[in-house]
Amino acid sequence: MPLSFPNVGIQNMSMRLKRVVAVAESPFTLDTQVYTHQGARWEAEVTLPPLTYAEARSVEAFIVGLKGREGTFTFGNPLHTDTAIVLTSGSTAIRSETLTTSAGSTAVSAGTYFQLGSYLYMVTADKSSGAGTLEFQPPLRETIATGQALDFTQPKSLWRMASNEVSWSTNEASLQGFSFAMVEAL
């Protein structure tokens, strides 16, 4: 573990960032108090294109090999790819939401995904080229050392199935369909 996701393409993907935020509202004044807890993780539902029996065998073996929620796998959306080059300048503590970048770093647009360690992040504000500050979400999962490269080429994260039950279907044309939900493995 972790297993690599089979190379069969994606027909549809729905993705979100789930946060743990408590809100208390006064029934008299409607004033609110907000408390943001540390929890944040990616969640997604994926539908694969119809696969022939021969194509589907690798996906079946992958799903069964995960043993429900026990196993983990790497996965990234193939449409999220960029050519940015960014190196960290200085170490950064766990749960930070910014990184200091080195002078040789390229510009990065808000909404660009990157991988750092085993986890997926999204840039939340444009960053110009050169040294500067890169803002992102979710907060860092681990401490980052100086000179570490961010991977923008095809960023992935570490995932696990959202349920211990995962099924697939076969139709009269002998095409197999797979849909499943997954959560980031923290």
TABELGI-V947684 format. One record per residue. N is the residue number from 0. PSI is psi in degrees with one decimal (999 if undefined). NEAR is the number of other ideal C-beta (glycine too) atoms within 12 Angstrom. Layout:
# TABELGI-V947684
n=[N:N]
psi=[PSI:PSI]
near=[NEAR:NEAR]
This chain:
# TABELGI-V947684
n=[0:1:2:3:4:5:6:7:8:9:10:11:12:13:14:15:16:17:18:19:20:21:22:23:24:25:26:27:28:29:30:31:32:33:34:35:36:37:38:39:40:41:42:43:44:45:46:47:48:49:50:51:52:53:54:55:56:57:58:59:60:61:62:63:64:65:66:67:68:69:70:71:72:73:74:75:76:77:78:79:80:81:82:83:84:85:86:87:88:89:90:91:92:93:94:95:96:97:98:99:100:101:102:103:104:105:106:107:108:109:110:111:112:113:114:115:116:117:118:119:120:121:122:123:124:125:126:127:128:129:130:131:132:133:134:135:136:137:138:139:140:141:142:143:144:145:146:147:148:149:150:151:152:153:154:155:156:157:158:159:160:161:162:163:164:165:166:167:168:169:170:171:172:173:174:175:176:177:178:179:180:181:182:183:184:185]
psi=[148.0:152.3:157.5:136.2:135.5:147.3:79.9:0.0:171.7:132.2:-41.2:143.8:133.3:126.2:147.9:160.6:115.5:134.0:159.7:101.8:128.1:137.0:125.8:130.3:130.3:130.7:-11.4:-44.4:-13.9:12.0:148.2:151.1:132.5:132.5:118.1:115.5:172.6:-18.4:131.0:132.6:154.1:144.2:150.3:154.6:135.4:136.6:126.6:156.6:159.3:131.9:144.1:166.9:-43.2:-41.1:-36.1:-22.2:-40.8:-34.7:-42.4:-46.9:-39.7:-50.5:-46.8:-38.1:-22.1:-22.2:53.1:-133.7:-2.6:-48.1:161.6:161.9:160.3:140.7:141.2:151.5:122.2:-15.4:-16.0:93.7:144.8:165.6:13.4:149.2:115.0:129.6:141.9:148.8:95.1:152.0:154.0:134.0:154.5:145.7:4.1:153.8:10.5:152.4:143.7:130.3:157.0:168.5:-28.7:4.9:144.3:171.1:147.9:132.5:148.3:142.6:-3.5:134.1:149.0:160.7:136.8:119.4:-128.5:16.5:155.8:136.8:159.8:133.2:131.9:-6.0:142.3:140.9:126.5:168.2:158.4:-169.3:146.3:-161.7:130.3:120.9:138.8:169.9:155.5:175.4:154.6:139.7:-20.4:159.9:138.9:134.9:165.0:144.1:14.2:135.0:137.9:137.4:111.3:-9.0:-46.0:73.9:142.1:167.3:171.7:125.2:164.6:159.3:147.6:-15.4:156.3:-13.7:118.2:129.6:169.5:165.6:157.8:138.2:-178.3:-18.5:8.0:29.5:140.1:141.3:139.0:129.2:138.1:157.8:146.8:156.9:151.2:134.8:107.4:999]
near=[17:21:25:21:35:25:16:29:20:27:18:19:26:17:27:19:24:19:20:16:16:13:15:13:12:10:8:6:9:10:11:13:13:13:13:16:15:17:20:28:30:38:28:30:24:34:22:33:20:24:30:19:17:13:23:26:18:23:35:26:16:32:34:18:22:32:17:18:21:16:25:29:33:28:40:36:25:19:14:28:18:25:16:30:21:41:29:31:26:21:17:30:17:18:19:25:24:25:38:26:36:24:15:17:30:26:22:33:22:16:18:31:36:44:33:36:26:25:35:40:43:34:34:24:20:17:30:18:19:20:20:26:26:43:25:38:29:31:32:33:31:20:19:33:18:16:19:26:26:38:29:33:20:22:34:32:39:31:38:33:35:24:17:16:13:29:17:26:19:17:14:7:12:15:20:27:26:35:27:36:26:36:29:34:29:25]
